[in-house]
Structure formats: structure tokens, C-alpha cells
Amino acid sequence: QVQIEESGGGLVQPGGSLGLSCTASGKIFTIVAMGWYRRAPGKQRELVASINSGGGINYEDSVKGRFTISRDNAKNTVFLQMNSLKPEDTAVYYCNARLYTDMRGSFADYWGQGTQVTVSS
């Protein structure tokens, strides 16, 4: 069994900053990638940022230069630092971990419960 625990989020004014963190624990053989997705009201879930086991990083275009994803491999933890936040960043943010639970199976995606980020004055 795998657990995904998120922390951070909240209410911030436009131009402000917030940090999110997420830790994967439990039956983990190896993690392929971890990342953050978000779902805004009335919109589909979208990838915000991801980082793979080799350190490769992807960002959604609208967050490039404002958000930074990083990872602590030893602690199976991923961080998302969000700066210069805009009202359009308001969404529920979900942590994702793509991982193997053993060396013989295939990888699977595990999700956190989501954390609300609201950018408003």
C-alpha cells in the first residue's frame, strides 16, 4: 500500500508565494517521477510540473519562471515553490507519484487527496 501525503496550500494575495510539499510512503520499490497537477473550477486537470528520477523537469507553460519543482529522493518528497501567484493559479493541487511497488510489476500512479490554493485579494 502506498500513501501520498500533501501539505501546504492556502490563501494568498496576487503576487504572493506559497509552497507545497508531498511525500510518498509505504510499499515503494522505486519512484519513476513525482509531480503536481491542478484542477481549476470548470476546467480539466492539468499537469503543473513534474520531475523524474533522472532529474528531468517539465513545467506547464503558464508557470514557467514562476514555479519551481524540486525533489528529495532520500525522503521520497517533492516540493513546489510557487511565486508571483496569479488569480488564475487558483485550483486544487494534487500530488502524483508514478512508481513501482516491486521489481516485477508495472508502475502505477498514486494521488494525494488534493490541497486548495486560492489567489485572491
Secondary structure by P-SEA (a helix, b strand, c coil): cbbbbbbbbccccccbbbbbbbbbbcccccccccccccccccccccccccccccbbbbbcccccccbbbbbcccccbbbbbbcccccccccbbbbbbbccccccbbbbbbbccbbbbbbcc
